[in-house]
Amino acid sequence: MPEFEQTLGAGALISIAVGAVALLLLLIIQFRIHAFVALIVVSVLTAIVAGIPAGNILTTLTSSFGSTLGGVALLVGLGAMLGRMLEVSGGAQALADDLVRRFGEKRAPMALGIASLIFGFPIFFDAGLVVMLPVVFTVARRLGGSLLLYGIPVATAFSVMHVFVPPHPGPVAAAELLGADAGLLILVGLMVAIPTWVVAGHLFGAWIGKRILLPVPDILATDKSAGEDANPPAPGLVVALLLLPLFLIFINTGLDFARAQGWVDSNATWFQLARTIGATPIALLISVLVAGYVLGPRRGRDAVKVERILDSALGPVCSIILITGAGGMFGGVLRASGIGNALSDALSDIGLPVFVAGFLIATALRVAQGSATVALITAAGLVQPAVQAAGYEGFQLSAVVLALAAGSVMLSHVNDSGFWLVGRFFNMDVKTTFKTWTVMQTLVGLVGFALSGLIFWLA
């Protein structure tokens, strides 16, 4: 594939990006074209207009589509299987009843959010959300009201942990680039993540849930033909099954810390095997196998019924997986066209303080290409010389990393795979997803930036 060097100016590239987003919204909202088809069409047109060579277009589309699916398909598919087993067995209902009994109906959204904050420490956003959805849907069905009352606090919890707190890849990579201490970043990240969740998750979820009545979708609905257990599993067993993938994933965190301290040989076979077991797809695979046995044959359900239950989990999420992959394709085209680089270069020349400039650069990159992780890592690389020249360290350096992280989550829209993942799982149209998910993500960015700025100036 020949090398591509962008010759268009920043103004032209930004105009192309704005036009592409406008066209995509027009196709989906006005002409009612399926989001999967619309995303592919706009991706192709954007690649052509941006000047990507014809011989590179198909490779650019398929590589970005495939890389997104590689990160999402296994997580969503296996997570949906685990969720369906919990749903059909009555486990999700049992845990929902226990949460409501312990915290009360009025505090159920807070209980779900706090549980998701804990689960979100080691697990990525996509996997955590999919695993928690059956519990969220069950609580929403039991207590009534809009799904947003329960879903927004949970989605926000996983989001803030993913963007602000190691061991998630964005803050870890940014900390390494800027030389921030990972242990201190965890502490400061929690100081930012938890209050941000209170505002953007708990308070906004309660506010928007009263204004938009969103019914609980049937995406993960119980397969009645499979037969529900008259004696559902205990809530403690359900929690253990939910914690199993988190425990396995957390192994990687401990191994990474041990490697960084020089305690273990990272080339050792046992180390590489343990790292594989702790990888999110493998951890979810193990959890599905354990749940299939514990909630299947061990409780008197034969293997044929278990297989039917697991198979029924995949059909409803196929559309979600494909649309999410297409969203990643659109973001990949924007990255390949150089639009993100043009925005960041224009902002870096303005002469703002590095703390503010980093936030704005990360925001521009997020808007341009969709991925929060890519925006955070790229912005960290761009401001690295200025940060080193300023001599920041300790709390101030951690605050700079978190300011970049706050920018990387701003203004999520149609080029972000998370936009489509949450929108489709919650069965929201594009307008409603903008009113809920996009606003929530922007609140996370603004509150996170304000709190990191407070820490920066007080340090």
Secondary structure, 3 states (H helix, E strand, C coil): CCCCCCCCCHHHHHHHHHHHHHHHHHHHHHCCCCHHHHHHHHHHHHHHHCCCCHHHHHHHHHHHHHHHHHHHHHHHHHHHHHHHHHHHCCHHHHHHHHHHHHHCCCCHHHHHHHHHHHHCCCCCHHHHHHHHHHHHHHHHHHHCCCCHHHHHHHHHHHHHHHHHCCCCHHHHHHHHHHCCCHHHHHHHHHHHHHHHHHHHHHHHHHHHHHHCCCCCCCCCCCCHHHCCCCCCCCHHHHHHHHHHHHHHHHHHHHHHHHHHCCCCCCCCHHHHHHHHHCCHHHHHHHHHHHHHHHCCHHHCCCHHHHHHHHHHHHHHHHHHHHHHHHHHHHHHHHHHCCHHHHHHHHHHCCCCCHHHHHHHHHHHHHHHHCCHHHHHHHHHHHHHHHHHHHCCCHHHHHHHHHHHHHHCCCCCCCCCHHHHHHHHHCCCCHHHHHHHHHHHHHHHHHHHHHHHHHHHHHC
